[in-house]
Amino acid sequence: MNTYASIIQQELKGAVHVHNLAYGDRCSADYVAESFVKTYVKSANARYVVLQLGIVDCAPRLLTTLERAVGYLARKSRFSNSLFNYYIRWKSKHRMFFTKWFPMTRVKINAYESNMKRIIENFSENNDVDRFFVINIAYPGEGLISKSFGIVENIEKYNSVLNTISLTSDGKVKVIDLYSETRTNKNWITIDDGHHIKSEAHSWIAESILHTIGELSE
């Protein structure tokens, strides 16, 4: 499947070089880390920056920081690891209950806003960026809605942060409203996990970004 990054590269051919920094399970905090900025941002020479972050930040979490630490230690022996895996399976079976009565997210909304602003600032300070494209969080599929309490509300709150950033950016930041498109076209989201996007969504994102780049180049 062609991702929107590869489609943009194909369409613009030699006019741009697309550097895809996407990595599974990264949250917004990972992109403001000093090591990331030093390695990827300062030497990017980026004219356009596309940001698609948020589902990892806002999705209801099942394990506390303490539980994750216990799980790490449990791996040291087969017996303790087996017990911890049993605990995880039990808790996962009751995911809706725990995410309702013990709500947690990986990155709190205030930190998410701070991280997203800092990412934009870091790229702006080190690159001559014409436009930031911020792809908001997609509407969740049944795989997420049926297991995680309040996932839609969480996504809407975090997406509102992106809208605010865009509205106060003097036109520098454009929101690509994937949420609205996937709410209308629910078949664009994978059924099993409920958050990965299919080829139709990638094509729509690429077309939206290419259209704006074309306008900027005129």
C-alpha positions in Angstrom: 0.0 0.0 0.0 1.2 3.5 -0.9 1.4 5.8 2.1 0.7 9.5 1.7 4.4 10.1 2.1 5.3 7.9 -0.8 2.4 9.3 -2.9 3.7 12.8 -2.4 7.2 11.8 -3.3 6.0 10.1 -6.5 3.9 13.1 -7.5 6.5 15.7 -6.9 9.3 13.5 -8.2 12.6 15.3 -8.0 11.1 18.6 -6.8 11.3 17.4 -3.1 12.8 14.6 -1.0 10.3 13.2 1.5 11.9 12.1 4.7 9.5 9.9 6.6 10.2 9.9 10.4 7.1 7.9 11.4 7.7 5.2 13.9 5.2 2.9 15.7 4.1 3.8 19.2 5.9 7.2 19.3 4.0 10.0 21.1 4.5 13.7 20.8 7.0 13.7 23.7 9.4 11.6 21.6 9.6 14.4 18.9 10.7 17.1 21.4 13.5 15.0 22.8 16.9 16.6 22.5 18.3 13.6 20.7 15.5 13.7 18.1 15.9 17.5 17.5 19.7 17.2 17.2 19.6 14.2 14.8 16.6 15.0 12.6 15.3 18.6 13.0 18.5 20.7 12.9 19.7 19.0 9.7 16.3 18.6 8.0 16.4 21.5 5.6 12.6 21.2 5.6 10.4 23.3 3.4 7.2 21.5 4.4 6.6 19.6 7.6 3.8 17.1 8.0 2.8 16.1 11.6 0.5 13.2 12.4 0.6 12.6 16.1 -2.0 12.1 18.9 -3.6 8.7 18.9 -0.7 7.3 21.0 -1.0 10.4 23.3 -4.7 10.3 23.9 -5.9 6.7 23.7 -7.1 5.4 27.1 -4.3 3.4 28.7 -4.7 0.2 30.7 -1.5 0.1 32.7 -0.2 2.6 35.1 3.5 3.6 35.2 4.0 1.3 38.2 2.4 -1.6 36.5 4.6 -1.2 33.5 7.6 -1.1 35.8 6.5 -4.3 37.5 6.0 -5.9 34.0 9.5 -5.0 33.1 10.9 -6.7 36.2 8.6 -9.7 35.8 10.4 -10.5 32.5 13.4 -11.6 34.5 11.9 -15.0 35.3 9.6 -17.3 33.4 7.3 -17.8 36.4 6.8 -14.1 37.2 6.5 -13.2 33.5 3.8 -15.9 33.1 1.9 -14.4 36.1 2.1 -10.9 34.8 0.9 -12.0 31.3 -2.1 -13.6 33.0 -2.8 -10.3 34.8 -2.5 -8.4 31.5 -5.0 -10.8 29.8 -7.4 -10.5 32.7 -7.2 -6.7 32.8 -7.5 -6.5 29.0 -10.7 -8.6 29.2 -12.2 -5.8 31.3 -10.6 -2.9 29.4 -13.9 -1.0 29.2 -14.4 -1.0 32.9 -10.8 0.1 33.8 -10.7 2.8 31.1 -14.0 4.2 32.4 -13.3 4.2 36.1 -9.5 4.7 36.0 -9.0 7.0 33.0 -5.4 7.4 31.9 -3.6 8.7 28.8 0.0 8.5 27.9 0.4 12.2 27.4 -2.0 14.6 29.2 -3.7 17.2 27.0 -1.7 20.2 28.4 1.5 18.4 27.7 0.3 17.4 24.2 -0.4 21.0 23.4 3.0 22.1 24.7 4.7 19.3 22.7 3.0 20.1 19.5 3.9 23.8 19.8 7.4 23.0 20.6 7.8 20.6 17.6 6.6 23.5 15.4 8.9 25.9 17.1 11.9 23.6 16.8 11.4 23.1 13.0 10.8 26.8 12.5 13.9 27.8 14.4 16.1 25.4 12.4 14.5 25.4 9.0 12.9 27.8 6.5 9.5 26.1 6.6 6.8 27.4 4.2 3.9 25.4 5.8 3.2 22.9 8.5 0.5 20.3 7.7 -1.0 18.9 10.9 -3.1 15.8 10.3 -5.6 15.5 13.1 -6.5 12.2 14.8 -8.8 10.0 12.8 -12.3 9.0 13.9 -11.8 5.7 15.8 -13.0 2.4 14.4 -15.0 -0.2 16.2 -11.8 -1.9 17.4 -11.1 1.1 19.6 -14.7 2.3 20.5 -15.8 -1.1 21.7 -12.8 -1.5 24.1 -11.8 1.9 25.3 -14.2 4.1 27.2 -14.4 7.7 26.0 -12.0 7.4 23.1 -14.1 9.6 20.8 -14.3 12.4 23.4 -10.5 12.1 24.0 -9.8 12.4 20.3 -12.1 15.4 19.9 -10.4 17.2 22.8 -6.9 16.6 21.5 -8.0 17.6 18.0 -9.3 20.9 19.4 -5.7 21.6 20.5 -4.6 21.3 16.9 -7.4 23.6 15.7 -6.3 26.3 18.2 -2.7 26.0 17.2 -3.7 26.4 13.5 -5.9 29.4 14.2 -3.2 31.3 16.1 -0.4 30.5 13.6 -1.0 33.3 11.1 -1.6 30.8 8.3 1.6 28.9 8.9 -0.2 25.7 10.2 -2.9 24.0 8.2 -5.0 21.2 9.7 -5.7 18.3 7.5 -9.1 17.2 8.9 -8.8 13.5 8.8 -11.2 13.2 11.7 -14.2 14.5 9.7 -13.3 12.5 6.6 -13.0 9.2 8.5 -16.2 9.9 10.5 -18.0 10.0 7.2 -16.0 7.2 5.6 -15.6 4.7 8.4 -14.3 2.1 6.0 -11.1 4.1 5.8 -10.1 2.8 9.2 -8.9 -0.7 9.9 -11.5 -2.9 11.7 -9.2 -4.9 14.0 -7.3 -2.2 15.8 -9.5 0.8 14.9 -6.8 3.4 14.3 -4.7 2.6 11.3 -5.8 4.2 8.1 -6.3 2.4 4.7 -5.2 3.4 1.2 -8.2 5.6 0.6 -7.3 7.8 3.6 -3.6 7.9 2.5 -4.7 9.0 -1.0 -7.0 11.7 0.4 -4.3 13.1 2.7 -1.7 13.2 -0.1 -4.2 15.0 -2.4 -5.0 17.5 0.3 -1.3 18.3 1.0 -0.4 18.4 -2.7 -3.2 20.8 -3.5 -1.9 23.3 -0.9 1.7 22.9 -2.0 0.5 23.6 -5.6 -1.2 26.8 -4.4 2.0 27.9 -2.6 4.1 27.3 -5.6 2.0 29.4 -8.0 
